[in-house]
Amino acid sequence: MREGFFVLGFIAFLIATGVVIFNILSGIPVKGVKLPGGSEIIFDPPTSKPTVTLTITPTPGEPTPEPSVTETVSPPTESNTSEPEATIEPAPISTPAPSPVVESSPDIQSEISRPSPKQEVVNYFSDINDGQYQTAWDRLPTALQENKTVHPDGFASFEEWWESMTYVDVREVNVAENNSDNAEVNVRIGYNFKGGSFGSNSLRFLLSWDSQVEKWRITAIKIN
């Protein structure tokens, strides 16, 4: 029923609108046209441009249509502003403090660089085994070289004694005492004579440090 009424009203509106337009084109003045249901189209003759005012009177009992609301959603605006990159500053490198230089006294350095006193004993017998009798003789102290009991003919007696052996076997060398200037070295040796016989002996070498030439010197040889 209500839909039919709206259809009839719309048709009447079209007819009335056509009549108004026809009258305007024909030059006939038209003030208004009433529509079914109480609606009226009012026309004011234009001075320059025609103005059409549409007044719609709602029918009692019919709900007034609510205007539609169109919501316009704007797209999000992309920001070209990028966040600033974080700058990582390197941590400061701490420079370690230089280690203090400890200077040792000349006496301590001398003791560190000194060879072992037993090396002088080993070198003495190495010269004998190599046939370097003069070099071995020069390692002996003057008092021992001039001892007529041990060396009646001096160097000749020394050479003759060691020439009677094939070689001397140095079996053991131990440092019994060693301080800043003096040392004591015990050695066990074996004699290998050219005739095929063998012998052995235990000797104690006393040595002192010669700072002028920086080497150990034999001061005495004793039989243990």
C-alpha positions, 0 to 999 in steps of 0.5 A, a space after each residue: 500500500 505504502 509502496 503504491 503510494 510512493 509510485 503514484 506520487 513519483 509519477 505525479 511528480 514527473 508529470 508536474 515537472 514536465 508541465 512546469 518545464 513545458 510552461 516555462 519553455 512556452 512563456 506561461 508563468 507558473 507559481 506552483 503545482 500541488 502534488 498528491 499527498 499535500 506536496 507542492 512545487 513552487 516556481 518563482 519566475 527567474 530574473 536571470 536564472 530560474 530557481 526551482 524550490 522543492 517542498 515535500 510535505 510528508 504524509 502523516 503516519 509515514 516516517 521521515 527518511 533519514 539522510 544517508 551519511 557517506 563516510 569518506 575514509 581517507 587512505 593513510 598518508 605514507 610518511 616519507 620521513 624515515 626514522 634516523 638510524 642509530 649511530 653506534 659509537 665504538 667504545 674507547 680502547 683503553 691503552 694498558 699502562 706500560 709495565 715497569 722495567 726492572 733493571 737488575 744489577 750487574 752482579 745479578 746479570 753476571 750470575 745469570 749469564 755465567 756457565 755452570 762450573 761443571 762445564 769447565 770440568 767436562 771441557 778439561 776431560 774433553 781436551 784430553 780425549 781429543 789429544 789436546 794435552 796443551 789446552 788441558 794443561 793450560 786449564 790447570 792452576 800454576 801451583 798444580 803444574 809446578 807440583 813435582 809430586 804429581 808432575 815431576 817433569 812438568 808438562 811432559 809427565 802430564 802428557 805421558 800419563 794421559 797418553 797411556 790411555 785410550 780415553 777417559 770415561 767421565 761417568 758422573 759430574 755433580 756441582 757440590 757447591 756454587 756461590 758467587 765466586 767459588 764452586 766445588 764439583 765432584 766427578 767420577 771417571 774411568 780410565 781405559 788404558 791402551 794395554 786393555 786394563 781399566 781403572 776408576 777414580 773420584 776427584 773433587 775439583 775446586 774452581 773460582 770465577 775469573 771476572 776478567 775473562 768471565 770464566 771458571 778456573 780450576 784452582 785445585 784437584 783433590 782425590 776423594 
